[in-house]
């Protein structure tokens, strides 16, 4: 069986020369990714975070994503404005 998971990341952008030798990384906010995993694939979240970061949080990229957590994903619930107030369906 597959389930959706959300990978919550810190997005980092390079501020410096094109060769990535002089400058610094600046945290620019968060970025989330949604991934479908089987039960077996979701057993070891620490391993998934490590493998994600080995690919996407490396000093050879101008834009980096550092995975901070992986959690079960639930679709956002819709809210509406009614008479100037936020309401949700229960």
Secondary structure as UniProt FT lines:
FT   STRAND          2..16
FT   TURN            18..19
FT   STRAND          23..38
FT   TURN            39..42
FT   HELIX           45..56
FT   TURN            59..60
FT   STRAND          63..72
FT   STRAND          79..82
FT   TURN            83..84
FT   STRAND          85..88
//
